[in-house]
């Protein structure tokens, strides 16, 4: 009876709601709010006889129909809030969202005519939705919620509404990996809004989010630097904190150069702000650009105090000159104070700067700077200020040598009795083991000829400079590649390691441009190791078709299966375990994955890195020899940046791929040019040739040229790392590295036959190759190696027998010879002697498990090699003609006639009198003749 009474009561309530006008509904909502505030889900269900959802549905529908008119909208939203805030269950929330509740709330938030109270209630409900979990956050973001909320935050008229909008955005920034970047980027434009409170809230959220972001967009730099001119100290402090957060991201170079530029505002900036912000000038007595100048100087000091590396980058940007200028700005005292404090820090950190700063400021002002920089402005006269404003200090040219000398001094004071270099210690630590007689002889030779320090970095300062220059160049010039983006943004360690592993295997012996499309398709189809393990080898081969070196795909597949079955789905976590546990992963690949995906501090040596290191340290011996290989690994492990090992290794590869190329290297664009022994040797040769030229024409200067800053290897011809062949002036830096002459590829001739079966669409017979060996597991036309000195008749007979063996067919039609197709593997020059045959109806057309018939379109997408596609292209079965006597003539497999007479530039032999000789060879010849 009680249950029936409750049901009757609810039905009566709902009937009154359905029949009531606005006044009745308003009264009912007030009663509902008073009686049900704070109730749980179960209490509301009891109150409404298990059908409370019916009233929520009516509320949601009425709100959707009437929110534009605003009638009792606050009461409606508060009533919906009773349901959404009900504890113990999220059924009401799910029903509200399903009925379009999120869209309604965002629409109310975006209406310009919404009253502040309505806006605040709508935002409060959105916060309840967002806090309910990840799927609800994604739903808000999918509905363009980020844009709506940022507008509400920027345009709200009260602190309460701004706080409510900010709270929703803050909630969306957590536990929402899919749209975290969208929220972050959506907040950036808000830094330019006119509300200081909104700016402060945005800076706070960006600051908390930055620790979770792996990158920072360059669009953040300009609005962030503009906030330094804010007169609100909380906003300015928030901007400085965010800049300090960004110092470890790829926007650092742009950020640092922007800060240095703010120290010296242009006249145009000052005149423009005189016109635009005259009211602020009247209040503060200073231009906002001067406020910005002071904040920039303060930020620069904070950055320099926190990092020696950043200090050096700022010095290379000419920060000393700009700080001296800011210190001379008598129109804004705080700019003078902050610039003085920053300049004092640089001078104390780098005493080598004292002379130049003192020369500009004078002894009196310099003394004041070093002892009371915070009150320096009080004693500065107009002449001294003018001297600072007009200074022309340009320390960037010599700062590298200054730093080198300074670090040398510190390094020597810390280690006054170094007995051996790290190289010698590493040699001593090598384990002993039995060696063959050949190895013992090589060891004796090596012991007799110790490695020269000329080929190594024996100065800590040089290593630090090379790292900073290379990484700065990489940050500015690196290519945007899909595997780099994924490695930088993927939070899941397993997926990140797998993604880098796939890219490194694909990039083995394959150009980047070729790999990009294959990589994107692969990762879309198999985004995790588990997905790849579940695929068949046939599917993998099909995806890999055309990429070459097909065993790589097979080993990737086997490695993924091992990860799933033996490693419990967990990718190895170190370079050593990658090397031991994954098939097809060698020393380089393990090091590359370990540094890029796992952040392990280890170098990586590939072909590009070999070339770069051999040129930088003038390693001219055979680059494939054990001595050189071991040396290069030691070098790269010494150089790798401990803070950014993955970026450093990729920077070395990028440098070798784009600047330090095998042919035509761009030395003028090399960021580590000053560290390169090969480049210095080239310059030395040019200087010497210039002297020879002047000597030839009797114009040699009386003062001899200064000796170049380079010493050759002191071990001369006995050093195992020096080239055994003489230096070739015409090759320049391309003298390094030296590689042994390649063995000529093995020459093979293979008989192959394109077997065609007629139908609605012609089909081709393919057989699967063995699981091991060349092109393992791929599909191929029937083929066999051609025996030497066999006649064409014997070849056709052998080919027919092979076709019968693999397919069980008895051929009655004659094989037609098509021609030859040449395909080059890494170690084989393969010539396919191509035949074709079109089956007759009388032929038996059975097939075994290792053969299949494929149409042309299916064959193009199957797991076949590039050689098969070349053969197919050579054969065109569409052009089959019939002769007058009714016999079929095979013209379908046509030969691609190529013009073999390719134009070549005439070569000049040694006897050609027009051949040029260098000046050095000229003098050498004259000397020999004399």
Long-range contacts (C-beta under 8 A, 24 or more apart in sequence): 3-49, 6-46, 6-49, 7-49, 7-51, 9-49, 10-48, 10-49, 10-51, 10-54, 13-55, 14-54, 14-55, 14-58, 17-55, 17-58, 18-58, 22-71, 22-72, 25-62, 25-72, 26-72, 26-75, 29-72, 29-75, 29-76, 29-78, 29-79, 30-75, 32-79, 32-82, 33-75, 33-78, 33-79, 33-82, 36-82, 37-82, 39-82, 39-86, 40-86, 40-87, 40-88, 40-89, 41-86, 41-87, 41-88, 41-89, 41-91, 41-92, 42-88, 42-89, 43-86, 44-82, 44-83, 44-86, 44-92, 52-83, 52-92, 53-91, 53-92, 53-95, 56-80, 56-83, 56-92, 56-95, 56-96, 57-95, 57-99, 59-83, 60-96, 60-99, 60-100, 60-101, 60-104, 61-99, 63-104, 64-99, 64-100, 64-104, 67-104, 67-107, 67-108, 67-111, 68-111, 70-113, 70-114, 70-115, 70-118, 73-108, 73-118, 73-121, 74-115, 74-117, 74-118, 74-121, 77-108, 77-118, 77-121, 77-122, 77-124, 77-125, 78-121, 80-125, 81-121, 81-124, 81-125, 81-128, 84-125, 84-128, 84-129, 85-128, 90-132, 93-128, 93-129, 93-132, 93-136, 96-129, 97-129, 97-136, 97-139, 101-125, 101-129, 102-126, 102-129, 102-136, 102-139, 102-140, 102-143, 102-145, 103-143, 105-129, 106-140, 106-143, 106-144, 106-145, 106-148, 109-148, 109-149, 109-152, 109-165, 110-148, 110-151, 110-152, 112-155, 116-156, 116-157, 116-158, 116-160, 116-161, 119-152, 119-156, 119-161, 119-164, 120-158, 120-160, 120-161, 120-164, 123-149, 123-152, 123-161, 123-164, 123-165, 123-167, 123-168, 124-164, 126-168, 127-164, 127-167, 127-168, 127-171, 130-168, 130-171, 130-172, 131-171, 133-175, 134-175, 134-176, 137-171, 137-172, 137-175, 137-176, 137-179, 138-176, 138-178, 138-179, 140-168, 140-172, 141-172, 141-176, 141-178, 141-179, 141-182, 141-183, 145-172, 146-172, 146-179, 146-182, 146-183, 146-186, 147-186, 150-186, 150-187, 150-189, 150-190, 153-190, 153-193, 153-198, 153-201, 153-202, 154-190, 154-193, 154-194, 154-195, 154-198, 156-195, 156-198, 159-197, 162-195, 162-197, 162-198, 162-201, 163-201, 166-198, 166-201, 166-202, 166-205, 169-205, 170-205, 170-208, 173-205, 173-208, 173-209, 177-491, 180-209, 180-212, 180-213, 181-213, 181-489, 183-209, 184-209, 184-213, 185-217, 185-219, 188-217, 188-219, 188-220, 188-223, 189-223, 191-223, 191-224, 191-226, 191-227, 192-223, 192-226, 196-230, 196-232, 196-234, 196-235, 199-227, 199-230, 199-232, 199-235, 199-238, 200-232, 200-234, 200-235, 200-238, 203-227, 203-235, 203-238, 203-239, 203-241, 203-242, 204-238, 206-242, 207-238, 207-241, 207-242, 207-245, 210-242, 210-245, 210-246, 211-245, 213-249, 214-488, 214-489, 214-491, 215-249, 215-250, 215-488, 215-489, 216-246, 216-249, 216-250, 216-251, 217-251, 218-251, 218-254, 220-246, 220-251, 221-251, 221-254, 221-255, 221-258, 222-258, 224-255, 225-255, 225-258, 225-259, 225-262, 225-292, 225-296, 226-292, 228-262, 228-291, 228-292, 228-295, 228-296, 228-299, 229-288, 229-289, 229-291, 229-292, 229-295, 230-291, 231-280, 231-284, 231-288, 231-291, 236-295, 239-295, 240-295, 240-298, 240-299, 240-302, 243-299, 243-303, 244-299, 244-302, 244-303, 244-306, 247-303, 247-306, 247-307, 247-310, 250-475, 252-310, 252-313, 252-475, 253-313, 253-472, 253-475, 253-476, 256-303, 256-310, 256-313, 256-314, 256-317, 257-317, 259-296, 259-299, 259-300, 259-303, 260-296, 260-300, 260-314, 260-317, 260-318, 260-319, 260-322, 261-322, 262-289, 262-292, 262-293, 262-296, 263-293, 263-296, 263-297, 263-300, 263-319, 263-322, 263-323, 263-325, 263-326, 263-339, 264-322, 264-325, 264-326, 265-289, 265-290, 265-292, 265-293, 286-331, 286-332, 287-331, 287-332, 290-329, 290-331, 290-332, 290-335, 291-332, 291-334, 293-326, 293-329, 293-332, 293-335, 293-339, 294-326, 294-332, 294-334, 294-335, 294-337, 294-338, 294-339, 295-338, 297-323, 297-326, 297-335, 297-338, 297-339, 297-341, 297-342, 298-338, 298-341, 298-342, 300-342, 301-338, 301-341, 301-342, 301-345, 304-342, 304-345, 304-346, 304-349, 305-345, 308-349, 309-464, 309-468, 311-346, 311-349, 311-350, 312-399, 312-403, 312-465, 312-468, 313-468, 313-472, 314-346, 315-346, 315-350, 315-395, 315-396, 315-399, 315-403, 316-396, 316-399, 316-400, 317-396, 318-394, 318-395, 318-396, 319-346, 320-346, 320-353, 320-356, 320-357, 320-393, 320-395, 321-391, 321-392, 321-393, 321-394, 321-395, 324-357, 324-360, 324-361, 324-388, 324-391, 324-393, 325-388, 325-389, 325-391, 327-369, 327-376, 327-388, 328-380, 328-384, 328-385, 328-386, 328-387, 328-388, 328-389, 328-391, 329-385, 329-389, 330-377, 330-380, 330-382, 330-385, 333-377, 336-376, 336-377, 336-380, 337-373, 337-374, 337-375, 337-376, 337-377, 340-369, 340-373, 340-374, 340-376, 340-377, 341-373, 341-374, 343-369, 343-373, 344-369, 344-370, 344-373, 350-402, 350-403, 350-406, 351-406, 352-402, 352-403, 352-405, 352-406, 353-395, 353-402, 356-393, 356-395, 357-393, 360-387, 360-388, 360-391, 360-393, 361-387, 361-388, 362-387, 400-465, 400-674, 403-461, 403-465, 404-459, 404-461, 404-462, 404-465, 406-461, 407-459, 407-460, 407-461, 407-464, 408-459, 408-461, 411-459, 411-460, 411-461, 421-453, 421-456, 421-458, 422-638, 423-451, 423-453, 423-456, 423-634, 426-634, 445-720, 446-627, 446-720, 448-718, 449-715, 449-718, 449-719, 449-720, 450-715, 451-631, 451-715, 451-719, 451-720, 451-721, 452-713, 452-714, 452-715, 452-719, 452-721, 452-722, 454-617, 454-618, 454-677, 454-711, 454-712, 454-713, 454-714, 455-617, 455-618, 455-619, 455-631, 455-713, 455-719, 455-721, 456-617, 456-634, 456-635, 456-638, 457-617, 457-635, 457-638, 457-639, 462-675, 463-638, 463-639, 465-675, 466-639, 466-672, 466-675, 467-639, 467-641, 467-648, 469-671, 469-672, 470-648, 470-651, 470-652, 470-655, 470-671, 470-672, 471-641, 471-644, 471-647, 471-648, 471-651, 472-671, 473-651, 473-655, 473-671, 474-647, 474-650, 474-651, 474-654, 474-655, 475-647, 477-654, 477-658, 478-650, 478-651, 478-654, 479-512, 479-654, 479-658, 481-512, 481-516, 482-516, 482-519, 482-520, 482-523, 483-519, 484-650, 486-523, 487-596, 487-597, 487-646, 493-571, 493-573, 493-597, 493-598, 494-528, 494-529, 494-569, 494-570, 494-571, 495-527, 495-528, 496-597, 497-571, 497-572, 497-593, 497-597, 497-598, 498-528, 498-529, 498-532, 498-560, 498-571, 499-523, 499-597, 500-592, 500-593, 500-596, 500-597, 501-556, 501-559, 501-571, 501-578, 501-582, 501-585, 501-589, 501-593, 501-597, 502-556, 504-589, 504-592, 504-593, 505-552, 505-555, 505-556, 505-584, 505-589, 506-547, 506-552, 508-549, 508-552, 508-589, 509-548, 509-549, 509-826, 510-547, 510-548, 510-549, 512-657, 514-547, 515-547, 518-543, 518-544, 518-546, 518-547, 526-560, 529-559, 529-560, 529-563, 529-564, 529-569, 529-571, 530-560, 530-564, 530-569, 532-556, 532-557, 532-560, 533-557, 533-560, 533-561, 533-563, 533-564, 533-565, 537-777, 538-777, 538-863, 540-863, 541-777, 541-778, 541-863, 542-861, 542-862, 542-863, 544-863, 545-778, 545-862, 545-863, 545-864, 545-865, 546-866, 546-869, 548-866, 549-826, 550-775, 550-776, 550-777, 550-778, 550-865, 551-584, 551-776, 552-584, 554-776, 554-777, 555-583, 555-584, 556-584, 558-583, 558-584, 559-583, 559-584, 559-585, 573-598, 574-598, 574-600, 575-600, 575-602, 587-633, 591-649, 592-649, 595-640, 595-645, 595-646, 595-648, 595-649, 596-646, 596-649, 596-650, 597-646, 599-645, 599-646, 600-645, 601-640, 601-642, 601-645, 602-637, 602-640, 602-645, 603-633, 603-635, 603-636, 603-637, 603-638, 603-639, 603-640, 603-645, 603-648, 603-649, 604-636, 604-649, 604-652, 604-653, 605-629, 605-632, 605-633, 605-636, 606-653, 607-656, 608-652, 608-653, 608-654, 608-655, 608-656, 608-657, 608-660, 609-636, 609-649, 609-652, 609-653, 609-656, 610-737, 611-656, 611-660, 611-662, 611-736, 611-737, 612-652, 612-655, 612-656, 612-660, 614-736, 614-737, 614-738, 615-660, 615-665, 615-676, 615-677, 615-678, 615-679, 615-733, 615-736, 615-737, 616-672, 616-675, 616-676, 616-677, 616-678, 617-677, 618-677, 618-678, 618-681, 618-713, 618-722, 618-736, 619-721, 619-736, 619-737, 620-721, 620-722, 620-723, 620-724, 620-725, 620-735, 620-736, 620-737, 620-738, 621-720, 621-721, 621-722, 621-723, 621-724, 621-738, 622-738, 622-739, 622-740, 623-737, 623-738, 623-739, 624-739, 624-740, 625-720, 627-720, 627-721, 628-720, 628-721, 628-737, 631-721, 662-734, 663-734, 665-733, 665-734, 667-733, 676-733, 677-710, 678-732, 678-733, 678-735, 678-736, 679-733, 680-708, 680-709, 680-710, 681-710, 681-727, 681-733, 682-732, 682-733, 683-708, 684-708, 684-710, 685-729, 685-920, 688-920, 689-918, 689-919, 689-920, 692-919, 692-920, 692-922, 692-923, 693-919, 696-919, 729-918, 729-920, 729-921, 730-918, 743-827, 745-824, 745-825, 745-826, 745-827, 745-828, 745-829, 746-827, 746-828, 746-829, 747-828, 747-829, 747-831, 748-785, 748-828, 748-829, 748-830, 748-831, 749-785, 749-786, 749-830, 749-831, 749-833, 750-783, 750-784, 750-785, 750-786, 750-830, 750-831, 750-832, 750-833, 751-783, 751-784, 751-785, 751-786, 751-795, 751-798, 751-799, 751-802, 751-833, 751-835, 752-780, 752-781, 752-782, 752-783, 752-799, 752-832, 752-833, 752-834, 752-835, 752-871, 753-781, 753-782, 753-783, 753-799, 753-803, 753-815, 753-834, 753-835, 753-836, 753-837, 754-781, 754-818, 754-834, 754-835, 754-836, 754-837, 754-871, 754-872, 754-875, 754-877, 754-893, 755-781, 755-782, 755-803, 755-807, 755-836, 755-837, 755-839, 756-836, 756-837, 756-838, 756-839, 756-877, 757-839, 757-845, 757-853, 758-838, 758-839, 761-855, 761-856, 761-857, 762-855, 762-856, 762-877, 763-853, 763-854, 763-855, 764-853, 764-854, 764-855, 764-856, 764-859, 764-872, 765-803, 765-807, 765-847, 765-851, 765-852, 765-853, 766-851, 766-852, 766-853, 766-854, 766-859, 766-862, 766-864, 766-868, 767-806, 767-807, 767-850, 767-851, 768-850, 768-851, 774-825, 774-828, 775-865, 775-867, 777-863, 778-863, 778-864, 778-865, 778-868, 779-852, 779-854, 779-862, 779-863, 779-864, 779-868, 780-864, 780-865, 780-868, 781-868, 781-871, 782-806, 782-807, 783-832, 786-833, 792-817, 795-833, 796-835, 799-835, 806-848, 806-850, 806-851, 807-846, 807-847, 807-848, 807-851, 808-844, 808-846, 808-847, 808-848, 809-839, 809-843, 809-844, 809-845, 809-846, 810-843, 810-844, 811-837, 811-839, 811-843, 812-840, 812-842, 812-843, 813-837, 813-838, 813-839, 813-840, 813-843, 816-890, 816-893, 818-874, 818-875, 818-893, 818-894, 818-895, 819-874, 819-893, 819-895, 821-867, 821-870, 821-871, 821-874, 823-866, 823-867, 823-870, 830-867, 832-867, 832-870, 832-871, 834-871, 834-874, 834-875, 834-893, 836-875, 836-877, 836-890, 836-892, 836-893, 838-877, 838-880, 838-888, 838-890, 838-892
